[in-house]
């Protein structure tokens, strides 16, 4: 069993449309790591990543207003 890679979290932004959701950028601490966008959801006790990638974040997970607010787009495939 292997350990999870440590990551740096930056550009955190809570949605003004629904404060239960936020976006952030994550990047592994190794030199080969790339930056990825993540969608976060605030549960009862903590935040959790519910989607990650570079395109179509949050499709079928959040309402259009949240996607527009956090990612400046409402486009979904």
N, C-alpha and C positions, 0 to 999 in steps of 0.2 A: 504494500500500500504506500502511495507517495503523498507527499505533502502538497497543499495548495500553494500556488505561487503568490508571493506578496505583490500587491498592486498599489499604485499611487492613484488617488481619486482627486480630480480637479473639476472646476467649472460646474459646481453643484448649483442647481436652480430648482426651487419649489414652484409648482404651477400655481398661478393666481386663479385659474379656472377651477381647480380642485386640489386643495392642499394635501391630499393623500398621495399625490404623485409628484415626482421630481425627475430631473435628468442630471446626468453627470458624465464625465469622461474618465475612463480608467486606462491605465497603462502599467504593464508589468515592469518590475524593476530591472529586468535583464535588458541588455543593449539591443537585443533582437525584437523586443516587444513593440507592437503597434498600438496606437490609441484606438479605443473603441467607445462608442456612445452607449449608454445604458439608460433604461427606464426603471425607475425605482417606485415602489409602493410602500406606504407606511402602514404596517399592520398594527396590532394592538400594543406591541411593545418595542418594535424596531423596524427599520427600513430593510427592504429586500429587493434585489434585482429581479425583475420579472421579464425583461427583454433586453437583448444586447445585439449590437451589430452596427451597420452603417446606413441601411435603407429600411424604410417602412417600419420603424420602431413604433410599437404600441398598436398596430393594426389589430382589430378585434379584441383589444385589451382595455382601451380607454376611449372616451368620447372624443369627437372631432375637436372640440374646444381645447382639450388638454393637448392634443397633438399639435394644433396650431400654436398654442402658447409655448410649449417646450421645444418644438422642432421646426417651427415656422412653416409647417406644411400639413395639409389634411389628406394628401394623396395616399391611397392604399391600393394594392393590386387587386 
